[in-house]
Amino acid sequence: MARKDQAAGQSRGGKTVSLALQGGGAHGAFSWGVLDRLLEEDRLTVEAVASTSGGAMTAVVMAAGLANGGRTGARAALDRFWHEVSRAASWSPARRTPVDLLTGGWSLDHSPGFVLFDLVSRMVSPYEVNPFAINPLRDLLLRTVDFAAVRACTDVKLFVNATNVRTGRPRVFRNGEIDADVVLAAGCLPFLFKAVEIDGEDYWDGAFTGNPSLFPLVEDCAAEDIVLVQVSPIERQDTPKSARDILNRVNEIAFNDALLRDVRALDQIGRLLDRDALPSQEFRRMRVHRIHAEDDLRPLSVSSKMNAEWAFLKHLHDVGYRAADEWLARNFEAVGVRSTDGLEALSQDGRADRRGGQFL
């Protein structure tokens, strides 16, 4: 429930927000660009970050950077991390073909390495093909992230959610609990990796139960503005036809469903408060905003989520940086005043009603 445990307040950054970072493989570099721009903005302070999947990696890198070097340190840490992601991927057999390179396409659809990997992942369990749970992301995280700094960080609250395989329920991990296993659990796609065991329980990708979960930002934070950094498209114009695109769209719908349910619940609480049907001493109205670039991200093939070439990551960073810059120019004055972008309409009936971008 959205309880009024803390009074919303301003901080050294002028206006205070919480962020919600979605996952999306290599597309998470879009979130890197968004954070890069927001960290430049002295008028804005980020109190907390809720994240899952690839968004959790970006969040913990930012937190470690903040703890060790403030905003400048966070921006530098993010830049180093994504460079390391690109270097690690340089040995991957899933790479763009010469034709893709010549035409400027980012897809791996014609990469023999990707096609083989995709086929094997559909037919063979990761428990069979990778019984020792070798995951290069673990080495990357341990090499690039100061998890001691993350756990001790007081500059930003972190909420990383993963899905308990046995119960199907989310578990939200906070700063003091976060290590490499938590981040890997938050991004554990069951067809690609063995479940990650934490405290005797197995976990899969947190996007199944929250992409990401918003309620920690309501219950444990003072900020009353939540900014969703959206990587996964909510709407698509065309029905997918290929098996790969169908599976991707099924995942998008499933992953976004939990998010939209959270947004709808916040909207309903606001409506009840308007009718004095809830005690205002215990509940509060949350404002929801969205930074996205659906026109840029929607056309990208699902295979591009595995393309970690530096040129592509930098392209996504630049798209995210620009989207955040445009959002600040258009909506900064609305922060602390009203919601923007009409997410609540999408959560109710699937039709984007953007009349004024406010809760209806």
NORUR-V157108 format. One record per residue. RES is the residue in one small letter. PSI is psi in radians with two decimals (999 if undefined). BURIAL is I if it has 9 or more other ideal C-beta (glycine too) atoms within 8 Angstrom, else O. Layout:
RES/PSI/BURIAL ; RES/PSI/BURIAL
//
This chain:
m/2.63/O ; a/1.61/I ; r/2.54/I ; k/1.18/I ; d/-0.50/O ; q/2.58/O ; a/2.34/O ; a/2.43/O ; g/2.92/O ; q/2.86/O ; s/-2.92/O ; r/-0.29/O ; g/0.11/I ; g/-1.39/I ; k/2.55/I ; t/2.35/I ; v/2.87/I ; s/2.64/I ; l/2.61/I ; a/1.97/I ; l/2.14/I ; q/2.87/I ; g/-2.98/I ; g/0.50/I ; g/-2.37/O ; a/-0.40/I ; h/-0.22/I ; g/-0.28/I ; a/-0.38/I ; f/-0.77/I ; s/-0.62/I ; w/-0.82/I ; g/-0.70/I ; v/-0.85/I ; l/-0.64/I ; d/-0.73/I ; r/-0.74/I ; l/-0.59/I ; l/-0.34/I ; e/-0.35/O ; e/1.80/I ; d/-0.34/O ; r/-0.09/O ; l/2.35/I ; t/2.36/I ; v/1.99/I ; e/-0.69/I ; a/2.76/I ; v/2.12/I ; a/2.38/I ; s/2.88/I ; t/2.93/I ; s/-2.37/I ; g/-0.46/I ; g/-0.50/I ; a/-0.65/I ; m/-0.83/I ; t/-0.68/I ; a/-0.78/I ; v/-0.59/I ; v/-0.77/I ; m/-0.76/I ; a/-0.76/I ; a/-0.72/I ; g/-0.72/I ; l/-0.74/I ; a/-0.60/I ; n/-0.31/I ; g/0.38/I ; g/-2.77/O ; r/-0.72/O ; t/-0.73/O ; g/-0.63/I ; a/-0.74/I ; r/-0.71/I ; a/-0.70/I ; a/-0.72/I ; l/-0.73/I ; d/-0.78/I ; r/-0.74/I ; f/-0.84/I ; w/-0.50/I ; h/-0.74/I ; e/-0.63/I ; v/-0.78/I ; s/-0.73/I ; r/-0.73/O ; a/-0.60/I ; a/-0.15/I ; s/-0.31/O ; w/-0.02/O ; s/2.42/I ; p/-0.24/O ; a/1.63/I ; r/2.77/I ; r/2.57/I ; t/2.86/O ; p/-0.62/O ; v/-0.76/O ; d/-0.71/I ; l/-0.69/O ; l/-0.63/O ; t/-0.14/O ; g/0.25/O ; g/2.57/O ; w/-0.04/I ; s/2.68/I ; l/0.30/I ; d/-0.52/I ; h/0.11/O ; s/2.11/I ; p/-0.67/O ; g/-0.76/I ; f/-0.75/I ; v/-0.74/I ; l/-0.79/I ; f/-0.78/I ; d/-0.73/I ; l/-0.80/O ; v/-0.71/I ; s/-0.37/I ; r/-0.36/O ; m/-0.42/O ; v/2.33/O ; s/2.56/O ; p/-0.37/I ; y/-0.37/O ; e/-0.76/O ; v/-0.39/O ; n/1.13/I ; p/-0.40/O ; f/0.12/O ; a/0.75/O ; i/2.15/O ; n/1.90/O ; p/-0.37/O ; l/-0.52/I ; r/-0.84/I ; d/-0.68/O ; l/-0.80/I ; l/-0.80/I ; l/-0.52/O ; r/-0.52/O ; t/-0.27/I ; v/2.25/I ; d/1.58/O ; f/-0.46/I ; a/-0.69/O ; a/-0.65/I ; v/-0.83/I ; r/-0.50/I ; a/-0.08/O ; c/2.25/I ; t/0.02/O ; d/-0.49/O ; v/2.42/I ; k/2.38/I ; l/2.45/I ; f/1.88/I ; v/2.12/I ; n/2.46/I ; a/2.88/I ; t/2.14/I ; n/2.09/I ; v/-0.69/I ; r/-0.77/O ; t/-0.32/O ; g/0.23/O ; r/2.72/O ; p/2.63/I ; r/2.25/I ; v/2.14/I ; f/2.40/I ; r/3.01/I ; n/-0.93/I ; g/-0.21/O ; e/-0.14/O ; i/2.20/I ; d/-2.98/O ; a/-0.67/I ; d/-0.69/I ; v/-0.77/I ; v/-0.72/I ; l/-0.66/I ; a/-0.72/I ; a/-0.42/I ; g/0.43/I ; c/1.70/I ; l/2.15/O ; p/-0.38/I ; f/-0.19/O ; l/-0.59/O ; f/2.64/I ; k/2.59/O ; a/2.56/I ; v/2.19/I ; e/2.24/O ; i/2.17/I ; d/0.67/O ; g/0.05/O ; e/2.58/I ; d/2.47/I ; y/2.53/I ; w/-3.12/I ; d/2.29/I ; g/-0.29/I ; a/-0.32/I ; f/-0.49/I ; t/-0.06/I ; g/2.10/I ; n/1.11/I ; p/-3.09/I ; s/2.24/I ; l/-0.38/I ; f/-0.48/O ; p/-0.54/I ; l/-0.41/I ; v/-0.80/I ; e/-0.48/I ; d/0.17/I ; c/2.73/I ; a/-0.56/I ; a/2.40/I ; e/0.16/I ; d/2.18/I ; i/2.20/I ; v/1.96/I ; l/2.18/I ; v/1.76/I ; q/2.12/I ; v/-0.65/I ; s/2.10/I ; p/2.40/I ; i/-0.76/I ; e/2.58/O ; r/2.55/I ; q/-0.54/O ; d/2.63/O ; t/2.23/O ; p/2.58/I ; k/-0.62/O ; s/2.71/O ; a/-0.71/O ; r/-0.76/I ; d/-0.57/I ; i/-0.81/I ; l/-0.70/I ; n/-0.74/I ; r/-0.65/I ; v/-0.78/O ; n/-0.73/O ; e/-0.79/I ; i/-0.81/O ; a/-0.75/I ; f/-0.65/I ; n/-0.35/I ; d/-0.82/O ; a/-0.70/I ; l/-0.83/I ; l/-0.52/I ; r/-0.71/I ; d/-0.77/I ; v/-0.72/I ; r/-0.71/I ; a/-0.72/O ; l/-0.68/I ; d/-0.74/I ; q/-0.68/O ; i/-0.74/I ; g/-0.73/I ; r/-0.75/I ; l/-0.65/I ; l/-0.67/I ; d/-0.54/O ; r/0.16/O ; d/0.56/O ; a/-0.09/O ; l/2.58/I ; p/2.11/O ; s/-0.28/I ; q/-0.39/O ; e/-0.44/O ; f/2.68/I ; r/2.74/I ; r/2.27/O ; m/2.51/I ; r/2.35/I ; v/2.35/I ; h/2.92/I ; r/2.27/I ; i/2.10/I ; h/3.00/I ; a/1.05/I ; e/-0.61/I ; d/-0.50/O ; d/-0.65/O ; l/-0.59/I ; r/-0.70/O ; p/-0.22/O ; l/2.34/I ; s/2.65/I ; v/-0.56/I ; s/-0.41/I ; s/-0.24/I ; k/-0.27/I ; m/0.10/I ; n/1.82/I ; a/0.47/I ; e/2.52/I ; w/-0.68/O ; a/-0.69/O ; f/-0.77/I ; l/-0.74/I ; k/-0.66/I ; h/-0.82/I ; l/-0.69/I ; h/-0.81/I ; d/-0.65/I ; v/-0.76/I ; g/-0.74/I ; y/-0.79/I ; r/-0.71/I ; a/-0.72/I ; a/-0.70/I ; d/-0.75/I ; e/-0.65/O ; w/-0.74/I ; l/-0.76/I ; a/-0.63/O ; r/-0.58/O ; n/-0.01/I ; f/-0.72/I ; e/-0.39/O ; a/-0.36/I ; v/2.25/I ; g/-0.03/O ; v/-0.90/O ; r/2.84/O ; s/2.79/I ; t/2.75/I ; d/0.00/I ; g/0.50/I ; l/-0.59/I ; e/-0.52/I ; a/-0.71/I ; l/-0.63/I ; s/-0.32/I ; q/-0.85/O ; d/0.19/O ; g/0.03/O ; r/2.22/O ; a/1.74/O ; d/1.87/O ; r/0.56/O ; r/1.70/O ; g/-0.08/O ; g/0.40/I ; q/2.85/I ; f/2.34/O ; l/999/O
//
